[in-house]
């Protein structure tokens, strides 16, 4: 008699909406959790971090997945609406700086990256590469990835206005792989053989760190960002088993398998 | 008899309701667009919930959002540039405050931050403070800075589009408007000659068998989803253009306009072909009876007769191209720079809206700016539609 009750308590029916960066991960969580506790129904929708947080405000989702921290005015809107929101970090994502494989540059310092992405350095020979114009690829202005890169690599300065803004991470990889002078940034999970990931130095060139899961996990690799789940107060009890699962060793194993960086 | 009348009345009622509902729905969408978009001009470009402040002795009283952006971007480093004293500008945000004071001084729950800000500002005349209102001192020892609201002229003539820049977003849509018109213009340049030639061939020259084969193929063009065009462009056209012109990047205005040109073709071809075919047989026969050849009748009778229909076709084609989103988003590179050549990346209005709306905070300044872009696009297409109506009227 006890067993079905336990299973029932673990059953979660909820909606997750928001960031496209978190999308593959959340889908995997939903799939594995659904198999483990039959009767669960977790629907996962993308659309962007802003969309997810707006949906949280309008009560059309239980969890907002976000690749950026909630903005001040979003927090204020929540407060005005009399809602409490709980923030949970579910995983980390490391961003790798990528160039075309034909480029002989293989390491850059943060200062050089800032100078390239703000448009002050315009030719690869200025950073020890071939005499080739630098083509800056970025994600769209409103993507959480864009914000993060700007804040943590470019010292909050703005991207050069001639940067090519791509709607999807896949498009950045595609373009960098077919453009000789290109430089871009993508999540670890997107690195493939058609592009070359650079080692990055945050101590003015003393040590260069390779972007990979181990270095991100040990915090050696500096360009690492948290991925968030925002849960509204009203749904907190309902989705708690799912959050527990995600934070458990089993859930974090999924994080690793999907190419993201686990919490510990 | 009576029953028939009732049925007729009933049908009339249904027709009336459905057309009224459609009209109301359209008007509602337009109202919503304008209401959200115009809201942009009532807000400050500084993110809600944040304040900017200067020291009391700083003579600068207000800054435009562009100046604020330049200061925080490190492009403007002296107060003299923005009308103040000859002093280096010093930023004060959480990072600098954390470096200047120990954690003890800031307080366990950061409750002393306001006091620290006041302390710092009273000691440093050249400082500009940017903090969220939660920490910004209630009794600030300096003066808070007025940021001018986004003005319509600034919006339309600004050359920088940084909708998420902190502390002050930049909403200059000129590069986007010009980018849209530039790509559309080039697309039409490709599409008009090809479209007209095809239409004339199909209407006047082609045998029935060839026409019956070509017509469905051209109509098929209209049925292909735009994302498929975009994908084709990204994988085939973009690398081809890059190699052909030996460019650093293949994502260019040219790639976008070729794709758009192909997408506008079905509209141009079908509408102008119909116009050409609607020339009365009697007129053509009269021309031939006067001794004109087939080509002469085509040039002097058929085409002048179909002129207004052809114009309408072209304008409808422009309308199709100007609002196209997905294909352009994928192949033009989306760099918000003023278009200078056809071999450089551009950013169009529809692509901007599609790419940014998903992540913009709901109801925020950026969100409103995207609706304002929607208004601009609406006005442009409205003008083109009015032109079509005018041409049709003139024809009657």
Interface residues (C-beta under 8 A of the other chain):
Chain A: X47 X48 X49 X50 X51 X53 X54 X57 X58 X71 X72 X73 X74 X75 X76 X77 X118 X132 X133 X135 X140 X141 X142 X143 X144 X146 X147 X156 X157 X158 X161 X162 X163 X164 X165 X166 X167 X171 X174 X175 X178 X179 X180 X181 X182
Chain B: X47 X48 X49 X50 X69 X72 X73 X74 X132 X160 X161 X162 X163 X164 X165 X166 X175 X234 X235 X238 X239 X242 X248 X249 X250 X251 X329 X330 X333 X334 X335 X336 X337 X345 X347 X354 X355 X356 X357 X358 X359 X360 X361 X362 X363 X364 X366
